[in-house]
Amino acid sequence: MATVTRTTRADAPERSRTEHTGGGLRGAVAAEWGKLWTTRTPYVCMAVGVGLTAVFAFYYGSIARINDEPVQAVGKAPIASVILLQFIVVVLAMTTVTSEYATGSIRTSLQWVPVRHRVQLAKAAVTGAVSFVGGVLLGVLGMAVAWVPFRGHASFETGEAVVQLLSIGTYLALVAVLSVGVAFVCRSAVGALASLFFLLAGLPFVLLGPGSEVLRKINDALPQSAGDHFMTGDGDPYPSLVGLLIVLSWAVAAHLIGLAVLRRRDA
């Protein structure tokens, strides 16, 4: 006599949950994490970051000693190097997008994760996390390297140093999110890099050149200047928290614009 096995409705949700294990945002982040570390880009960026931080921090401390500048927090050295380090983060973040458009693998990524905002958010989360941790570690390296050439022209307080390290990591993480958004808008490495270089370095240079007070105020609203105020804790022309909010606003705006372009033009 044949036996008929019946599947109750109570079994369906359990089976459905099993079939979708590993999906959603968590799965998208895991996929982006795996793709990132299977390329040479993060390793090259870290190596360049170590070299730039060491050289710049040593130079900064040496100049402070030679010019007999007042005693300052040793964390000022790695903070000053961020003006260069941010472009390493730019390269790291934007290539997670532009390389896929260049090779056509973006189609595969969008098939694996059909929810568009989830793809972009996963890339921003992974590159932002890597940039934050990398920024903190490079900040520690910068403080250690700069301490020797400072020779009495620097001070060290644990609480202040921790705040400076976290601010460096936070700023670089937001630069990564900003870069991912711009990369989705431009889709090409040349276009994204040129746009980000102009925003982070070119435009501030142009605005500060004439010495106009109006142009200086406009420059204070740009991500590079706001980030510098945030990291140094400078209260002029606005508090450190305002600087953080300005950078955050730029990152969110770039992310939303990039998402709108992705949804409209797709792959």
N, C-alpha and C positions, 0 to 999 in steps of 0.2 A: 504494500500500500504506500503510495507516494506521500511524502510529507511536505506541506506547503509552509514556507517561512514568510511571515508577514512582518512588514516594517511599520512600526507605529510612528505617529507624527512626532512623538517625543524624541525619537532617534535622529530625526532630520536635523535639528539645530546642532546637535553634537557633531554629526558628520560634516555639516557645513563649516563649523568652527575649525575642525581638523583640516579640511581642505584649504582653508584660507590662512592657516598659520604662517607667519612670517611676512604677510602682506602689509598693506597700509603704509603709513609714514615710517614706521619702524623698519619695514623691509626696504623701503626706498633709501633710507639713510644707510642701512647696512650695505646695499648695493653700491651707493656712491663711495662709501668708505673703502670697499674692496677695490673699486675701479681706481681710486686715487692712489693707493699704495702699490698698485701693480704697474705704475708708470714711474719714470725717472724724475718727473717734475718736482715732487715734494723733497726728494733727497738732494737734488741740485739746489733748490731754493734754500734748504736748511744750511747747506755747505756755504753758499754765498752769503747767507745771513750771518753766519758765525764769523766769516772773514771781515765783512763790512763792519759789524759791531765791534770787533776787537780793534781794528785799525782806527775807526772813528772815535771810539771811547778813549783810546790811548792818546790820540791827537788832541781831543777835547781837554783831557786832563793836563797834557803838556802845555797847551796854550794858556790855560788858566794859571798855571804856575809861572810861566815865562812872563806873562803880563801882570803878575802879582795881583790877580783879581781877588775880591773878598771871598771869604769862606762860603761855600755853597754846598747843598746836598749832593752827595756823590751820584744820586739817581739822575741828576741833570744831564750827565754824560750819555747814558743810553736813551734818554728822552730826546736828546738832540739828534741821535742817530736814526730816529724813527722817520725823519724826512726822507731818508734813503730806503730804510727797511720796508716802508709801506709799498714800494713798487715791487718788492719781492712778493709780498702778499697779493698785489694786483695780478702779477703773472700767475701765481699759484691758483687763485680763484677763477680768473677769467678763462684759463686753459681747460678747466673742467667743463666749460660750455663750448668755447670756440673750437676745441680739438674735435668734439663730437660732430659739430656742424661741418668741419673740414673733411672728416672721414665719412660722414653720412651715418655714423652710429647713433646719432640723435634719434633716428627713426626707431631703432631698436629700444632705446631708453624709453621713448614715449609709448611703445607697445607694451613694454614690461610694466610701466607705471602710467596708465592712460590718464590719470587725473593730473592735469597740467601743473596746478599750483603745488602739488606734492613733489613733483620732479624738481622744481625750482627751489622749494623750501629745503629739500634734502641736500641739494648742492650747497646752498647757503649755510645750512647747519654744520655740515661736515667741514667746509673750508673755514667757517668762522671759529669752530672749536679748535681746529689745528692751528689757526693763526693766533688764537688766544694763548694756548699753551706755549707755542713757539715764541710769542712776544714776551711772555713772562720769563722763559728760560734765557732768551737773548738779553733781557734786561738784567738778570743776575750776572750773566757773563760780562756785560758792559760795566756794571758796578765793580766787579772784581778786577777787571783790566784797568779801569780808570783810577782806582784807588792809589796805585803806585806812582804814576806820574803826577797826580795832584799834589803829593808831598805836603800835606798840612793845609791845603787850600780847599779841602772837602770835609764834610761832616757826615756821620752815619748814625741814624736813629732807626731802630727796627720798625716801629709803627709807620714812620714816614716812608721808609723804603718799601714796605709791603704795599702801601697805597699807590706809590709810584709804579711798582711792578704790575699791579692789577690794572692800573689806568693804561699802561702801555698795551697790555694784552687786550683790554676792552676796545681800545681805539683800533688796533689792527684787526680785531674780529669784525668790527663794523665796516672797516675798509673792504674786507673780504665780501661781506654781504652786498655792499655797494658795487663791487666789481662784478659779482655774479649778475646783478640786475642789469648793469650796463652791457655786459657780454650778451645777455639775451636780447637786448635791443639791437646791438650792432651785428652780432653773429660772426664777425670776423675778428681775428686776433689783432690785425693792424688797426681796424676801426676802434675796437674796444680800448686798446692800449693808448692810442692817440687821444681819445676822448678823456680817459682817466688821467693821463699825464697833463692834459690841458687844465682839467678841473683841479687837480691836486697840487700842481706846481706852476704851470704856465700862467694861468689866470691870476693867482696871487702875485706873481712877479710883475705882471703888467699893471695891476691895480696899485701896488705899492710904489711903483716907479715915479709917477708924477708928484707924490707927496700930498695929494689932495685928501682932505679930511673926509669928504663924502665917499671917495673911493676906498679909504681905509675902513670905513664902517661897512661897506659892501664886502670887503675882504674878510672882515670879522665874522661874516655870516657863511663863509665857505668852510667846507669840512676840514681842510688842512689847518686853518687858523683856529677854528673852534676846537679841534683836537689838541692843538698845542696848548691852548688855554686850559683845557680839561686836564691834560697830563701834568702841566707845571703847577696847577692850582692857582694860577694868576687871577686875581680878582678884578683886573682891569682889562677890558671894558665891561665884563660881566662875570658872575661867579662861575666856578668850575662846573657845577651841575648844569648850567645853561649851555656851556660848551658841549657837554655830553649830549644834551637833548638836540642840539643843532646837528651834530654828527649823526645821531640816531634818525633824525628826520630825513637827512639826505639818503641814508641807507634804506629806510622804508620807502621813500619816494622812488628810488631807483628800482627797488624790488617790485613795486606795484606797476611801474611803467613796463618793466621787463616782462611781467606776467601778462599784461594787456597785449603786448606785442606777440608773445608766445601763443596766446589764445587766438589771436586774429590771423597770424601768418602760419602758425603751427610749424611743422618740420619742413 
